[in-house]
Amino acid sequence: MERKKRVLLAVSGGIAAFKAAALTSKLAQADYEVKVMMTPHAQKFITPLTFQALGRNNVYTDTFYEPDPHGIAHIDVADWADVIFIAPATANVIGKLANGIADDMVTTTLLAATAPVYIAPAMNVHMYTHPSVKRNMKTLEEDGFHFVEPDEGYLACGYTGKGRMAEPEDLMSMIDHFFIKKANPAWHGIKVVVTAGPTQEDIDPVRFLSNRSSGKMGFAIAAEAAARGADVTLIAGPVALATPHGVKRVDIKTAEEMFDAVMRSKKHADIIIKAAAVSDYRPAETYAHKVKKSTNPASIPMERTKDILEELGREKGKQILIGFAAESNDIEQYAKEKLRKKNADIICANSITTEGQGFQSDQNALHLFFKDGRDQEIKLTSKKQASKELLDAVTSLIGGKK
């Protein structure tokens, strides 16, 4: 049986220690194996028993407590960890680590560690900007440590500014991404372009033509690719979604803008995933003023927009090209025709009439059709999980892209 992923959480003496308890709980619930070590000052804010109960492991607090005669605790736990997070990291522990001081369980273990270390500072805004603290942080960055930038806001000391430790949810996301990236070396450095969401074609200053695409599938794909270590550009239509961590975002509105953005971005792309629902038609004329009911237009003349996937297929060379086919009927037939006509490597077909999936839903089911004749079904699941299964399928095609 595959062993659990191992996270060592080092807690130093700050009021944000309560966030470390929340993070410990989230890690345990997500089936990580988490061990906690605490400085003496951390124990003034929260008890070791809290972390023991939440993490379901003994807590390390004393460098000289050695219950196992066959090992040395601070060496053993340093070797045990896949990744180490110092959260909260006070100015004190940052200074000690930068200068090689090992005078408690936390700092002694950190000097013995070879696993990647992430540091989440938490302190007063003036302490955070103090030259000595900045100098120590720079030293640690040069030594290969990773910093998690603190948030801005109200601080426990009464000041407002930068110094709030990152939220447990954000740290949890970083830990998830660390292990996803570690498990997917084939994606490291791969350049990926993803399109997502709808486009809008103006009729007049009030009205426009669009569709029901929420962008959720494309955003999930971009997030998963970035988590795997890819260099991701996300070209997004008008949607109300947060930019995934580590993703470069380009916002567009119209099909023409989408076309131009994709053509600019495709030059250096290894993989292009066109998940956007781009308008096939636009009004032949856009009115400068709102069209009044009294004018009673019988029809609105339309014209075709440029076919982005077709253009990409015509010029793709060695790029991996993936398109989507959202259909209401004869899904397999239309998907296979699209695969051939657009010169794509994969077409992801999905039904837009099946309840509980597709546009605006948080779930999706996909049927993948490959250029080499294979096909693969992704059963109804969250769009996050569907994106993982899709990129797993794409991994087999990466081969010589690196």
VEXSETI-648958 format. One record per residue (C-alpha): residue number from 1; residue in one letter; x, y, z. Coordinates in nm, 4 decimals. Each point is the difference from the previous one (the first is absolute). Layout:
PAVEX  num  residu      east     north        up
PAVEX  NUM       A         X         Y         Z
...
***
This chain:
PAVEX  num  residu      east     north        up
PAVEX    1       M    0.0000    0.0000    0.0000
PAVEX    2       E    0.1283    0.3456   -0.0896
PAVEX    3       R    0.1115    0.1955    0.3054
PAVEX    4       K   -0.1645    0.3256    0.0963
PAVEX    5       K    0.1493    0.3343   -0.0985
PAVEX    6       R    0.2013    0.1418    0.2899
PAVEX    7       V   -0.0198    0.3598    0.1192
PAVEX    8       L    0.2053    0.1363    0.2899
PAVEX    9       L   -0.1525    0.3156    0.1478
PAVEX   10       A    0.2267    0.2233    0.2104
PAVEX   11       V   -0.1891    0.2423    0.2254
PAVEX   12       S    0.1741    0.3009    0.1541
PAVEX   13       G   -0.1234    0.2484    0.2593
PAVEX   14       G   -0.2587    0.2275   -0.1557
PAVEX   15       I   -0.3721    0.0587    0.0380
PAVEX   16       A   -0.0458   -0.1572   -0.3456
PAVEX   17       A    0.0744   -0.3374    0.1608
PAVEX   18       F   -0.3767   -0.0535    0.0037
PAVEX   19       K    0.0122   -0.0060   -0.3824
PAVEX   20       A    0.2603   -0.2762    0.0218
PAVEX   21       A   -0.2517   -0.2055    0.1974
PAVEX   22       A   -0.2583    0.0496   -0.2751
PAVEX   23       L    0.2579   -0.1019   -0.2615
PAVEX   24       T    0.0860   -0.3137    0.1978
PAVEX   25       S   -0.3663   -0.0979    0.0046
PAVEX   26       K   -0.0361    0.0548   -0.3753
PAVEX   27       L    0.3096   -0.2079   -0.0719
PAVEX   28       A   -0.1205   -0.2892    0.2136
PAVEX   29       Q   -0.3445    0.0095   -0.1606
PAVEX   30       A    0.1624   -0.0082   -0.3455
PAVEX   31       D    0.1858   -0.3189    0.1013
PAVEX   32       Y    0.3452    0.1540    0.0254
PAVEX   33       E    0.2241   -0.1268    0.2773
PAVEX   34       V    0.0863    0.3121    0.1961
PAVEX   35       K    0.2463    0.0415    0.2835
PAVEX   36       V    0.0307    0.3205    0.2000
PAVEX   37       M    0.2952    0.1499    0.1841
PAVEX   38       M   -0.0228    0.3093    0.2190
PAVEX   39       T    0.2369    0.2599    0.1416
PAVEX   40       P   -0.0241    0.0775    0.3741
PAVEX   41       H   -0.1638    0.3342   -0.0850
PAVEX   42       A   -0.2599   -0.1704   -0.2205
PAVEX   43       Q   -0.1114   -0.1997    0.3032
PAVEX   44       K   -0.0895    0.3284    0.1735
PAVEX   45       F   -0.2707    0.0566   -0.2626
PAVEX   46       I   -0.1361   -0.3510   -0.0540
PAVEX   47       T    0.0597   -0.3371    0.1623
PAVEX   48       P    0.1718   -0.3009   -0.1590
PAVEX   49       L   -0.3061   -0.2057    0.0916
PAVEX   50       T   -0.2063    0.1992   -0.2512
PAVEX   51       F    0.2301   -0.0995   -0.2859
PAVEX   52       Q    0.0242   -0.3576    0.1238
PAVEX   53       A   -0.3786   -0.0325   -0.0071
PAVEX   54       L   -0.0372    0.1639   -0.3419
PAVEX   55       G    0.2975   -0.1650   -0.1701
PAVEX   56       R   -0.0271   -0.3401    0.1711
PAVEX   57       N    0.3755   -0.0079    0.0610
PAVEX   58       N    0.2346    0.0824    0.2848
PAVEX   59       V    0.1207    0.3613    0.0062
PAVEX   60       Y    0.3704    0.0875    0.0187
PAVEX   61       T    0.0816    0.2680    0.2572
PAVEX   62       D    0.3294   -0.0939    0.1681
PAVEX   63       T    0.3308   -0.0579   -0.1759
PAVEX   64       F    0.1187   -0.2210    0.2835
PAVEX   65       Y   -0.3075   -0.2219    0.0268
PAVEX   66       E    0.1227   -0.3233   -0.1606
PAVEX   67       P   -0.2411   -0.2880    0.0724
PAVEX   68       D    0.1436   -0.2174   -0.2797
PAVEX   69       P    0.3513   -0.1264    0.0861
PAVEX   70       H    0.0528   -0.1035   -0.3627
PAVEX   71       G   -0.0460    0.3473   -0.1463
PAVEX   72       I    0.0524    0.3729    0.0453
PAVEX   73       A   -0.3304    0.1839   -0.0135
PAVEX   74       H    0.0997    0.3193   -0.1820
PAVEX   75       I    0.1909   -0.1991   -0.2642
PAVEX   76       D   -0.2695   -0.2626   -0.0425
PAVEX   77       V   -0.2863    0.2470   -0.0416
PAVEX   78       A    0.2083    0.2127   -0.2402
PAVEX   79       D    0.0647   -0.3093   -0.2145
PAVEX   80       W   -0.3658   -0.1065    0.0273
PAVEX   81       A   -0.1498    0.3130   -0.1597
PAVEX   82       D   -0.0851    0.0390   -0.3686
PAVEX   83       V   -0.0507    0.3726    0.0525
PAVEX   84       I    0.0257    0.2387    0.2961
PAVEX   85       F   -0.2154    0.3060    0.0690
PAVEX   86       I    0.0932    0.2543    0.2678
PAVEX   87       A   -0.3330    0.1603    0.0871
PAVEX   88       P   -0.0053    0.2403    0.1651
PAVEX   89       A    0.3602    0.1081   -0.0483
PAVEX   90       T    0.0920    0.2817    0.2367
PAVEX   91       A    0.2826    0.2501   -0.0506
PAVEX   92       N    0.1828   -0.1918    0.2724
PAVEX   93       V   -0.0048   -0.3403   -0.1699
PAVEX   94       I    0.0778    0.1565   -0.3406
PAVEX   95       G    0.3050    0.1719    0.1517
PAVEX   96       K    0.1216   -0.3177    0.1694
PAVEX   97       L   -0.0373   -0.2082   -0.3140
PAVEX   98       A    0.1764    0.2606   -0.2162
PAVEX   99       N    0.2977   -0.0011    0.2361
PAVEX  100       G    0.0234   -0.3716    0.0690
PAVEX  101       I   -0.1135    0.0164    0.3621
PAVEX  102       A   -0.1377   -0.3286    0.1353
PAVEX  103       D   -0.1201    0.0489    0.3572
PAVEX  104       D   -0.3370   -0.1817    0.0047
PAVEX  105       M   -0.1745   -0.2946   -0.1647
PAVEX  106       V   -0.1222    0.2037   -0.2975
PAVEX  107       T    0.3250    0.1713   -0.0975
PAVEX  108       T    0.2091   -0.3110    0.0668
PAVEX  109       T   -0.2244   -0.2109   -0.2233
PAVEX  110       L   -0.0006    0.2606   -0.2757
PAVEX  111       L    0.3788   -0.0001   -0.0181
PAVEX  112       A   -0.0088   -0.3775   -0.0466
PAVEX  113       A   -0.2754    0.0052   -0.2639
PAVEX  114       T    0.0532   -0.0676   -0.3697
PAVEX  115       A   -0.3689    0.0215   -0.0986
PAVEX  116       P   -0.1338    0.3225   -0.1582
PAVEX  117       V   -0.0875    0.2609    0.2649
PAVEX  118       Y   -0.2787    0.2581   -0.0359
PAVEX  119       I   -0.0076    0.2949    0.2398
PAVEX  120       A   -0.3260    0.1852    0.0793
PAVEX  121       P    0.0928    0.3210    0.1869
PAVEX  122       A   -0.2327    0.1510    0.2596
PAVEX  123       M    0.0937    0.3186    0.1840
PAVEX  124       N   -0.0621    0.3718    0.0465
PAVEX  125       V    0.0140    0.2043   -0.3207
PAVEX  126       H    0.3042    0.1988    0.1179
PAVEX  127       M    0.1810   -0.3169    0.1030
PAVEX  128       Y   -0.0697   -0.1504   -0.3418
PAVEX  129       T    0.1547    0.3004   -0.1767
PAVEX  130       H    0.2947    0.0371    0.2411
PAVEX  131       P    0.3345   -0.0114   -0.1850
PAVEX  132       S    0.1363   -0.2852    0.2123
PAVEX  133       V   -0.3086   -0.2150   -0.0635
PAVEX  134       K    0.0144    0.0743   -0.3726
PAVEX  135       R    0.3691   -0.0845    0.0019
PAVEX  136       N   -0.0632   -0.3311    0.1739
PAVEX  137       M   -0.2800   -0.0861   -0.2433
PAVEX  138       K    0.2244    0.0766   -0.2965
PAVEX  139       T    0.2690   -0.2267    0.1464
PAVEX  140       L   -0.2479   -0.2845    0.0375
PAVEX  141       E   -0.1312    0.0472   -0.3543
PAVEX  142       E    0.3574   -0.0190   -0.1284
PAVEX  143       D    0.0408   -0.3200    0.2019
PAVEX  144       G   -0.2970   -0.1549   -0.1825
PAVEX  145       F   -0.2822    0.0574    0.2483
PAVEX  146       H   -0.3440    0.0989   -0.1324
PAVEX  147       F   -0.2039    0.2847    0.1502
PAVEX  148       V   -0.3782    0.0214    0.0109
PAVEX  149       E   -0.0793    0.3702   -0.0197
PAVEX  150       P   -0.2126    0.1202    0.2928
PAVEX  151       D   -0.3370    0.1640   -0.0523
PAVEX  152       E   -0.0895    0.3616    0.0689
PAVEX  153       G   -0.2658    0.0968    0.2510
PAVEX  154       Y   -0.0722    0.0558    0.3659
PAVEX  155       L    0.2724   -0.1450    0.2236
PAVEX  156       A   -0.0368   -0.1281    0.3560
PAVEX  157       C    0.2261    0.2811    0.1227
PAVEX  158       G   -0.2529    0.2574   -0.1201
PAVEX  159       Y    0.1861    0.1123   -0.3096
PAVEX  160       T   -0.1267   -0.0415   -0.3549
PAVEX  161       G    0.2393   -0.1130   -0.2713
PAVEX  162       K    0.1979   -0.2944   -0.1321
PAVEX  163       G    0.0840   -0.2641    0.2576
PAVEX  164       R   -0.3025   -0.2307    0.0298
PAVEX  165       M    0.0964   -0.3608   -0.0519
PAVEX  166       A   -0.1470   -0.1524   -0.3152
PAVEX  167       E   -0.3326   -0.1712    0.0593
PAVEX  168       P   -0.0065   -0.3767    0.0685
PAVEX  169       E   -0.1947   -0.0554   -0.3237
PAVEX  170       D    0.2775    0.1681   -0.2006
PAVEX  171       L    0.2717   -0.2012    0.1727
PAVEX  172       M   -0.2016   -0.3170   -0.0570
PAVEX  173       S   -0.0223    0.0832   -0.3699
PAVEX  174       M    0.3767    0.0504   -0.0147
PAVEX  175       I    0.0591   -0.3371    0.1652
PAVEX  176       D   -0.2382   -0.1689   -0.2444
PAVEX  177       H    0.1829    0.1656   -0.2896
PAVEX  178       F    0.3388   -0.1050    0.1368
PAVEX  179       F   -0.0957   -0.3666   -0.0102
PAVEX  180       I   -0.1832    0.0263   -0.3344
PAVEX  181       K    0.3109    0.1552   -0.1564
PAVEX  182       K    0.2261   -0.2594    0.1590
PAVEX  183       A   -0.2129   -0.2803   -0.1466
PAVEX  184       N   -0.0023    0.1451   -0.3535
PAVEX  185       P    0.3581    0.0663   -0.1160
PAVEX  186       A   -0.1029   -0.0297   -0.3662
PAVEX  187       W   -0.1878    0.3308    0.0312
PAVEX  188       H    0.2826    0.2045    0.1514
PAVEX  189       G    0.0744    0.2973   -0.2257
PAVEX  190       I   -0.2527   -0.1007   -0.2668
PAVEX  191       K   -0.1603    0.3103   -0.1518
PAVEX  192       V   -0.3787   -0.0277   -0.0054
PAVEX  193       V   -0.2625    0.2357   -0.1413
PAVEX  194       V   -0.3579   -0.0487    0.1230
PAVEX  195       T   -0.3079    0.1878   -0.1190
PAVEX  196       A   -0.3080    0.0240    0.2202
PAVEX  197       G   -0.3429    0.1571    0.0295
PAVEX  198       P   -0.2318    0.1628   -0.2524
PAVEX  199       T    0.0480    0.2910   -0.2345
PAVEX  200       Q   -0.2349    0.2959   -0.0411
PAVEX  201       E   -0.0931    0.1664   -0.3292
PAVEX  202       D   -0.1622    0.3410    0.0378
PAVEX  203       I   -0.3249    0.0823   -0.1756
PAVEX  204       D   -0.0246    0.3449    0.1550
PAVEX  205       P    0.1304    0.1592    0.3243
PAVEX  206       V   -0.2545   -0.2047    0.2007
PAVEX  207       R   -0.0438   -0.3340   -0.1761
PAVEX  208       F    0.2422   -0.2687   -0.1118
PAVEX  209       L    0.0115   -0.3571   -0.1314
PAVEX  210       S    0.1628   -0.2550    0.2269
PAVEX  211       N   -0.0472   -0.3502    0.1427
PAVEX  212       R   -0.0345   -0.1792    0.3330
PAVEX  213       S    0.3648   -0.0959    0.0489
PAVEX  214       S    0.1167    0.0686    0.3569
PAVEX  215       G    0.3707   -0.0574   -0.0654
PAVEX  216       K    0.0217   -0.2463    0.2897
PAVEX  217       M    0.1363   -0.2882   -0.2084
PAVEX  218       G    0.2729    0.2077   -0.1617
PAVEX  219       F    0.0996    0.1572    0.3313
PAVEX  220       A    0.0188   -0.3447    0.1616
PAVEX  221       I    0.2264   -0.1204   -0.2817
PAVEX  222       A    0.2255    0.3049    0.0342
PAVEX  223       A    0.0230   -0.0477    0.3777
PAVEX  224       E    0.0894   -0.3681   -0.0330
PAVEX  225       A    0.2630    0.0630   -0.2687
PAVEX  226       A    0.1633    0.2715    0.2120
PAVEX  227       A   -0.0041   -0.2246    0.3066
PAVEX  228       R    0.1870   -0.2644   -0.2020
PAVEX  229       G    0.2776    0.2483   -0.0732
PAVEX  230       A   -0.1030    0.1232   -0.3442
PAVEX  231       D    0.0407    0.3600   -0.1152
PAVEX  232       V   -0.3661    0.0882   -0.0600
PAVEX  233       T   -0.1625    0.2863   -0.1886
PAVEX  234       L   -0.3778    0.0190    0.0474
PAVEX  235       I   -0.1948    0.2002   -0.2587
PAVEX  236       A   -0.3369    0.0678    0.1600
PAVEX  237       G   -0.3260    0.1430   -0.1217
PAVEX  238       P   -0.2260    0.2081    0.2281
PAVEX  239       V   -0.0368   -0.2159    0.3130
PAVEX  240       A   -0.0098    0.0648    0.3747
PAVEX  241       L    0.2694   -0.2502    0.1011
PAVEX  242       A    0.3218    0.0516    0.1950
PAVEX  243       T    0.3276   -0.0540   -0.1839
PAVEX  244       P    0.1525   -0.3356    0.1005
PAVEX  245       H    0.3294    0.0096    0.1911
PAVEX  246       G    0.3036    0.0206   -0.2256
PAVEX  247       V   -0.1973    0.0736   -0.3171
PAVEX  248       K    0.0526    0.2943   -0.2360
PAVEX  249       R   -0.3432    0.1323   -0.0984
PAVEX  250       V   -0.1018    0.1920   -0.3111
PAVEX  251       D   -0.3554    0.1384    0.0016
PAVEX  252       I   -0.1897    0.0440   -0.3251
PAVEX  253       K   -0.3593    0.0749   -0.0983
PAVEX  254       T   -0.0667   -0.0766   -0.3662
PAVEX  255       A    0.0792   -0.2926   -0.2290
PAVEX  256       E    0.2373    0.2244   -0.1940
PAVEX  257       E    0.1878    0.0867    0.3191
PAVEX  258       M    0.0139   -0.3684    0.0925
PAVEX  259       F    0.1400   -0.0847   -0.3435
PAVEX  260       D    0.2695    0.2676    0.0233
PAVEX  261       A    0.0991   -0.0980    0.3553
PAVEX  262       V    0.0271   -0.3690   -0.0903
PAVEX  263       M    0.2061    0.0717   -0.3119
PAVEX  264       R    0.2414    0.2119    0.2064
PAVEX  265       S    0.0311   -0.2625    0.2733
PAVEX  266       K    0.0235   -0.3100   -0.2202
PAVEX  267       K    0.3475    0.0757   -0.1338
PAVEX  268       H    0.1819   -0.1498    0.2976
PAVEX  269       A   -0.2704   -0.2413    0.1192
PAVEX  270       D    0.0583   -0.3737    0.0288
PAVEX  271       I   -0.3667   -0.0739    0.0751
PAVEX  272       I   -0.3125    0.1993   -0.0878
PAVEX  273       I   -0.3287   -0.0915    0.1668
PAVEX  274       K   -0.2913    0.1863   -0.1522
PAVEX  275       A   -0.2764   -0.0312    0.2594
PAVEX  276       A   -0.1637    0.3374   -0.0716
PAVEX  277       A   -0.3458    0.0198   -0.1566
PAVEX  278       V    0.0703    0.2561   -0.2697
PAVEX  279       S   -0.2866    0.1614   -0.1895
PAVEX  280       D   -0.0323   -0.1409   -0.3523
PAVEX  281       Y   -0.1841    0.3105   -0.1173
PAVEX  282       R   -0.0035    0.3721    0.0734
PAVEX  283       P   -0.2237    0.2852   -0.1134
PAVEX  284       A    0.1109    0.1328   -0.3368
PAVEX  285       E   -0.0607    0.3484    0.1383
PAVEX  286       T    0.0330    0.1331    0.3534
PAVEX  287       Y   -0.2314    0.2887    0.0830
PAVEX  288       A    0.1563    0.3022    0.1705
PAVEX  289       H   -0.3243    0.0747    0.1871
PAVEX  290       K   -0.2547   -0.2218    0.1701
PAVEX  291       V   -0.2443   -0.1463   -0.2510
PAVEX  292       K   -0.3505    0.1143    0.0960
PAVEX  293       K   -0.3044   -0.2234   -0.0114
PAVEX  294       S   -0.1665    0.2515   -0.2271
PAVEX  295       T    0.2495   -0.0797   -0.2768
PAVEX  296       N   -0.1268   -0.3614    0.0060
PAVEX  297       P    0.2934   -0.1635   -0.1827
PAVEX  298       A   -0.1265   -0.3151   -0.1728
PAVEX  299       S    0.3414   -0.1672    0.0124
PAVEX  300       I    0.3642    0.0577    0.0906
PAVEX  301       P    0.2418   -0.0835   -0.2844
PAVEX  302       M    0.2778   -0.2326    0.1191
PAVEX  303       E    0.3487   -0.0934   -0.1174
PAVEX  304       R    0.2342   -0.2870    0.0872
PAVEX  305       T    0.2841    0.0446    0.2461
PAVEX  306       K    0.3430   -0.1509   -0.0591
PAVEX  307       D    0.0352   -0.3690    0.0862
PAVEX  308       I    0.2785   -0.0045    0.2597
PAVEX  309       L    0.0343   -0.3783    0.0274
PAVEX  310       E    0.0127   -0.0394   -0.3780
PAVEX  311       E    0.2734    0.2623   -0.0271
PAVEX  312       L    0.1989   -0.1655    0.2794
PAVEX  313       G   -0.0353   -0.3402   -0.1667
PAVEX  314       R    0.1222    0.1388   -0.3304
PAVEX  315       E    0.3203    0.1385    0.1553
PAVEX  316       K    0.0603   -0.2215    0.3031
PAVEX  317       G    0.3126   -0.1925   -0.0999
PAVEX  318       K    0.1136   -0.2054    0.3009
PAVEX  319       Q   -0.2331    0.1723    0.2449
PAVEX  320       I   -0.2595   -0.2055    0.1861
PAVEX  321       L   -0.3417    0.1428   -0.0862
PAVEX  322       I   -0.3075   -0.0793    0.2075
PAVEX  323       G   -0.3485    0.1252   -0.0775
PAVEX  324       F   -0.3451   -0.0330    0.1534
PAVEX  325       A   -0.3259   -0.0989   -0.1669
PAVEX  326       A   -0.3080    0.0976    0.1988
PAVEX  327       E   -0.2884   -0.1686   -0.1805
PAVEX  328       S   -0.3693   -0.0721    0.0520
PAVEX  329       N   -0.0261   -0.3065   -0.2282
PAVEX  330       D    0.2123   -0.2424   -0.2052
PAVEX  331       I    0.2876    0.0871    0.2314
PAVEX  332       E    0.2457   -0.2686   -0.1108
PAVEX  333       Q   -0.0568    0.0662   -0.3701
PAVEX  334       Y    0.0505    0.3754    0.0320
PAVEX  335       A    0.3030   -0.0434    0.2268
PAVEX  336       K    0.1747   -0.2342   -0.2442
PAVEX  337       E   -0.0748    0.2334   -0.2910
PAVEX  338       K    0.1441    0.2908    0.1975
PAVEX  339       L    0.3092   -0.2031    0.0908
PAVEX  340       R    0.0691   -0.0645   -0.3690
PAVEX  341       K   -0.0941    0.3394   -0.1431
PAVEX  342       K    0.1862    0.2054    0.2604
PAVEX  343       N    0.3133   -0.2202    0.0036
PAVEX  344       A   -0.0248   -0.0304    0.3785
PAVEX  345       D    0.1717   -0.2609    0.2156
PAVEX  346       I   -0.2925   -0.0360    0.2409
PAVEX  347       I   -0.3614    0.1140   -0.0102
PAVEX  348       C   -0.1801    0.0088    0.3350
PAVEX  349       A   -0.3683   -0.0577   -0.0698
PAVEX  350       N   -0.2716    0.0764    0.2504
PAVEX  351       S   -0.3775    0.0208    0.0031
PAVEX  352       I   -0.1620    0.3381    0.0562
PAVEX  353       T   -0.3454   -0.1494    0.0560
PAVEX  354       T    0.0793   -0.2503    0.2768
PAVEX  355       E   -0.1118    0.1393    0.3335
PAVEX  356       G    0.2693    0.0698    0.2584
PAVEX  357       Q    0.2967    0.0425   -0.2327
PAVEX  358       G    0.1482    0.2374   -0.2532
PAVEX  359       F   -0.0662    0.3739   -0.0180
PAVEX  360       Q   -0.0234    0.1808    0.3367
PAVEX  361       S    0.0206   -0.3275    0.1928
PAVEX  362       D    0.2805   -0.0950    0.2396
PAVEX  363       Q    0.0002   -0.3491   -0.1521
PAVEX  364       N    0.0745   -0.1439   -0.3395
PAVEX  365       A    0.0250   -0.3281   -0.1894
PAVEX  366       L    0.2312   -0.0210   -0.3005
PAVEX  367       H    0.0580   -0.2455   -0.2815
PAVEX  368       L    0.3525    0.0393   -0.1366
PAVEX  369       F    0.0707   -0.0883   -0.3631
PAVEX  370       F    0.3681   -0.0290   -0.0960
PAVEX  371       K    0.1618    0.0518   -0.3378
PAVEX  372       D    0.1446   -0.3524    0.0146
PAVEX  373       G   -0.3491   -0.1522    0.0229
PAVEX  374       R   -0.0163   -0.0553    0.3751
PAVEX  375       D   -0.2818    0.1291    0.2132
PAVEX  376       Q   -0.0449    0.0424    0.3745
PAVEX  377       E   -0.2966    0.0862    0.2186
PAVEX  378       I    0.0191    0.2272    0.3025
PAVEX  379       K   -0.3061   -0.0769    0.2080
PAVEX  380       L   -0.2080    0.2753    0.1602
PAVEX  381       T    0.2160    0.1644    0.2642
PAVEX  382       S    0.1108    0.3424    0.1177
PAVEX  383       K    0.1620    0.2177   -0.2637
PAVEX  384       K    0.3118    0.0032    0.2188
PAVEX  385       Q    0.0205   -0.3801   -0.0120
PAVEX  386       A   -0.0905   -0.0071   -0.3698
PAVEX  387       S    0.2892    0.2367   -0.0721
PAVEX  388       K    0.2386   -0.2352    0.1837
PAVEX  389       E   -0.1175   -0.2990   -0.2025
PAVEX  390       L    0.0231    0.1987   -0.3229
PAVEX  391       L    0.3583    0.1101    0.0689
PAVEX  392       D    0.0907   -0.3544    0.1023
PAVEX  393       A   -0.1141   -0.1030   -0.3484
PAVEX  394       V    0.2027    0.2805   -0.1590
PAVEX  395       T    0.3147   -0.1096    0.1879
PAVEX  396       S    0.0422   -0.2951   -0.2360
PAVEX  397       L    0.0280    0.2447   -0.2919
PAVEX  398       I    0.2626    0.2300    0.1528
PAVEX  399       G    0.2975   -0.2267   -0.0772
PAVEX  400       G    0.2413    0.2097   -0.2031
PAVEX  401       K   -0.1309    0.3391    0.1078
PAVEX  402       K    0.2718    0.0424    0.2634
***
